[in-house]
Amino acid sequence: MIHIQRILCPTDLSPQSDEALQYALALARTYTAKLFICHCVPPTFFVDVAEREKYQEKFETSIRAFASPTEPGMPACEGIIVEEDPATAIARVAAEYHIDLIAMRSRRRPLAAALLGSTAEAVCRTAPCPVLVTHPNEFEWSGLNSDEVRIRRVLVATDFSNDSELAVQYGLSLAQEHQAELHLLHALPVALSPALAGMPVGIESDFQRAARQLHQAVPDEAHLWCKVVQAVRAGQPYREILTYAEEHSIDLICMGVHGAGFSMRALFGSNADRVLRQAPCPVLITRPLKPASPR
């Protein structure tokens, strides 16, 4: 069972960050979680302690303006100012505060800029918890003028690894919370061979084996409260994931990544990397690691 009690939302105080904060607020309300809003500044940003305290007060005032504690159902919020590079600070703060989920915005960038990576991608590589990444110009399920969460279809891309199992758990939790359809997709890396049509009876094909594993990945009781759709496709996994998301108007994609191997080398050009950059909807990257020292 997935328990989300603490959500971290990094912000640079821009309108784009406010959009990510809207997602974080919506999820905090759904799970009755506490929301931590983190703002990173350069190490030499403050001249003295008094200036830092004044900036902290101004930051907390802006948080209260966006997330008024007097509104019914508004989650508890705490502002954090860190004098550190965002790519490093966000993962560290997530561990220090025992964060269960990070929600952040990433920009759509030209290919030349994308080759250098982004803060969101860096956080996905090092975060000790799942990371929800949103982009501008994508299908959104949390409106800026409403706290309603409109998740109708959740897609879990799985390769049947332990990391994918975690993504399935998050997909199940979100589908249950929002009474949404749960789509499970496995992409075979090779095209279906015509020779399979002539295989002897009793020999299980890769497609049949994958379909059976998809069926086993979802507990029987899940079918009582949500519609479960399973699909097996052949081709480049990231292309099949993106195509399926477009065809079925998916609201959220969940993907698991390898904790120890999710380095720059593993991410660059990987399926997770390409889905993160091209997805038509928010993407939840799940990690098996947890913070070592709870706060």
C-alpha positions in Angstrom: 0.0 0.0 0.0 1.4 3.4 -1.0 1.4 6.1 1.7 2.1 9.7 0.6 2.5 11.8 3.7 5.1 14.4 2.6 5.3 16.1 -0.8 8.1 18.4 -1.9 7.6 21.0 -4.6 10.7 23.0 -5.8 9.9 26.5 -7.0 11.9 29.3 -8.6 8.9 31.7 -8.0 8.0 31.8 -11.7 4.5 31.2 -13.1 5.8 27.8 -14.5 6.7 26.7 -11.0 3.2 27.8 -9.8 1.8 25.3 -12.2 3.8 22.5 -10.7 2.7 23.7 -7.2 -0.9 23.3 -8.3 -0.3 19.6 -8.9 1.5 19.3 -5.6 -1.4 21.0 -3.8 -4.0 18.8 -5.5 -2.1 15.6 -4.5 -1.5 16.8 -1.0 -5.2 17.3 -0.6 -5.9 13.8 -2.1 -3.5 12.1 0.3 -3.9 14.5 3.3 -0.2 15.1 3.0 2.0 17.9 4.2 3.5 20.1 1.5 7.0 21.4 1.6 7.8 24.2 -0.9 11.6 24.6 -1.6 13.3 27.6 -3.1 17.0 27.5 -4.0 19.2 30.5 -4.2 23.0 30.9 -4.9 25.3 30.5 -1.9 26.3 34.2 -2.0 22.7 35.4 -2.4 22.3 36.8 1.1 24.6 39.5 2.6 23.8 38.7 6.2 21.4 36.8 8.5 18.9 39.6 8.7 18.5 39.7 4.9 18.0 36.0 4.9 15.3 36.2 7.6 13.6 39.0 5.7 13.6 36.9 2.4 12.3 33.9 4.3 9.4 35.9 5.7 8.6 37.2 2.2 8.7 33.7 0.8 6.3 32.3 3.5 4.0 35.2 2.8 3.8 34.3 -0.9 3.2 30.7 0.0 0.2 31.7 2.2 -1.1 33.8 -0.7 -1.0 30.8 -3.0 -2.1 28.2 -0.5 -4.2 29.9 2.1 -4.4 27.9 5.3 -7.9 29.2 6.0 -9.4 27.4 2.9 -11.2 24.2 3.7 -9.0 21.1 3.0 -5.9 23.1 2.4 -2.8 21.0 3.4 -0.2 22.1 5.9 2.6 23.9 4.1 6.2 24.7 5.0 8.6 26.9 3.1 12.3 26.0 2.8 15.0 28.2 1.4 18.3 26.5 0.5 21.5 28.2 -0.6 22.6 25.5 -3.0 22.4 24.4 -6.6 18.9 23.1 -7.2 19.9 19.8 -8.8 21.8 18.9 -5.7 19.7 20.6 -3.1 16.3 19.1 -4.1 17.5 15.5 -3.6 19.2 16.4 -0.3 16.2 18.2 1.1 14.0 15.2 0.0 16.1 12.9 2.0 16.4 15.2 5.0 12.7 15.8 5.3 11.7 12.2 4.5 9.8 13.2 1.4 7.5 10.6 -0.2 7.0 12.4 -3.5 8.6 15.3 -5.4 6.4 17.3 -7.8 8.3 19.6 -10.2 8.1 21.4 -13.6 10.5 20.8 -16.5 10.7 22.9 -19.6 10.4 21.6 -23.2 13.8 22.4 -24.6 15.4 22.3 -28.0 17.5 19.2 -28.8 20.8 21.1 -28.4 19.8 22.2 -24.9 18.3 18.8 -24.0 21.6 17.1 -24.5 22.9 18.9 -21.4 20.1 17.6 -19.3 17.8 19.6 -17.0 17.3 20.0 -13.3 14.2 17.8 -13.4 16.2 15.0 -15.1 19.0 15.4 -12.6 16.6 15.1 -9.7 15.1 12.0 -11.2 18.5 10.4 -11.3 19.3 11.1 -7.6 16.1 11.6 -5.7 15.4 9.2 -2.8 11.7 9.0 -3.7 9.4 9.1 -6.8 9.4 12.3 -8.9 6.3 13.7 -10.7 7.5 15.7 -13.7 5.2 18.0 -15.6 5.8 20.1 -18.7 4.1 23.1 -20.4 1.9 22.4 -23.4 0.8 19.0 -22.2 -2.5 17.5 -21.2 -3.1 18.6 -17.6 -5.3 17.0 -14.9 -4.9 19.8 -12.3 -6.4 23.1 -13.4 -4.9 26.3 -12.2 -8.3 27.6 -11.1 -9.4 24.4 -9.5 -8.2 21.9 -6.9 -10.0 19.1 -8.6 -7.8 16.3 -9.8 -9.1 14.9 -13.1 -7.1 11.7 -13.5 -9.2 9.4 -15.7 -6.6 7.1 -17.2 -3.2 6.0 -15.7 -0.6 4.2 -17.8 2.0 2.0 -16.2 4.8 1.0 -18.5 6.4 -2.1 -17.1 9.3 -4.4 -18.1 8.4 -6.8 -15.1 11.4 -5.8 -13.1 11.3 -5.0 -9.4 11.4 -1.3 -10.2 8.4 -1.7 -12.5 6.5 -3.4 -9.7 6.9 -0.2 -7.7 5.5 1.8 -10.6 2.5 -0.6 -10.7 1.9 0.0 -7.0 1.8 3.7 -7.5 -0.4 3.4 -10.5 -2.8 1.2 -8.6 -2.9 3.7 -5.7 -3.6 6.7 -8.0 -6.2 4.7 -10.0 -8.0 3.7 -6.8 -7.9 7.2 -5.3 -9.4 8.7 -8.4 -11.5 5.8 -9.7 -9.5 5.9 -12.9 -8.8 3.4 -15.6 -5.5 1.5 -15.1 -3.6 0.7 -18.3 -0.6 -1.6 -18.2 1.7 -1.7 -21.1 4.7 -3.9 -22.0 6.7 -3.3 -25.1 8.6 -6.1 -26.6 11.9 -4.8 -28.1 11.5 -6.9 -31.2 8.8 -7.0 -33.9 6.4 -9.9 -33.9 7.7 -12.5 -36.3 5.3 -14.0 -38.9 6.8 -17.4 -38.0 5.0 -17.3 -34.7 1.7 -18.0 -36.4 3.0 -21.5 -37.2 4.3 -22.3 -33.8 3.3 -25.7 -32.3 0.4 -25.7 -29.9 1.6 -25.6 -26.3 4.6 -23.4 -26.9 4.1 -20.0 -25.3 5.1 -17.0 -27.4 6.7 -13.8 -26.1 3.4 -12.0 -26.5 1.5 -14.6 -24.7 4.0 -14.7 -21.8 3.9 -10.9 -21.5 0.1 -10.9 -21.5 0.1 -13.5 -18.7 2.6 -11.5 -16.7 0.5 -8.3 -17.1 -2.5 -10.1 -15.9 -0.6 -11.4 -12.8 0.7 -7.9 -12.0 -2.7 -6.7 -10.9 -4.4 -8.1 -7.8 -7.9 -9.6 -8.5 -9.6 -7.1 -6.1 -8.4 -4.2 -8.3 -10.9 -5.2 -10.9 -13.7 -4.5 -8.4 -13.0 -0.7 -8.3 -11.4 0.2 -11.6 -11.2 -0.9 -15.2 -7.9 -2.6 -16.0 -6.6 -2.5 -19.6 -3.6 -4.6 -20.6 -1.6 -4.3 -23.8 1.5 -5.8 -25.3 3.2 -4.1 -28.2 6.4 -4.7 -30.2 8.9 -2.0 -31.0 11.0 0.6 -29.3 9.6 0.8 -25.8 9.7 4.6 -25.5 7.9 5.0 -28.9 5.3 2.5 -27.9 4.7 4.2 -24.6 4.4 7.7 -26.2 2.1 6.4 -28.9 -0.1 4.5 -26.5 -0.4 7.6 -24.3 -1.5 9.7 -27.3 -4.0 7.1 -28.6 -5.7 6.6 -25.3 -5.6 10.1 -23.9 -3.6 9.0 -20.9 -3.5 11.5 -18.0 -0.4 10.2 -16.2 2.4 7.8 -17.1 4.1 5.8 -14.3 7.6 4.3 -15.0 10.1 2.5 -12.7 13.8 3.1 -13.0 16.8 1.2 -11.6 18.0 2.8 -8.4 21.7 1.9 -8.6 22.0 2.2 -12.4 20.0 5.3 -13.0 23.1 7.4 -13.6 23.8 10.0 -16.4 25.0 7.2 -18.6 21.9 5.1 -17.9 19.5 8.0 -18.4 20.9 9.6 -21.5 19.1 8.2 -24.4 17.1 5.8 -22.3 13.5 5.0 -22.5 12.7 6.9 -19.3 14.7 9.9 -20.5 12.8 10.1 -23.9 9.4 9.6 -22.3 10.2 12.4 -19.8 11.1 14.8 -22.6 8.3 13.9 -25.0 5.3 12.7 -23.0 1.9 14.3 -23.7 1.1 14.2 -20.0 2.8 14.3 -16.6 5.2 11.4 -15.9 5.8 9.8 -12.5 9.3 8.2 -12.2 9.3 5.8 -9.2 12.5 5.0 -7.3 13.1 2.1 -4.9 15.3 4.2 -2.6 14.0 5.8 0.6 15.5 8.6 2.8 18.0 7.2 5.3 17.4 9.7 8.1 13.8 10.7 8.7 13.1 14.2 10.1 
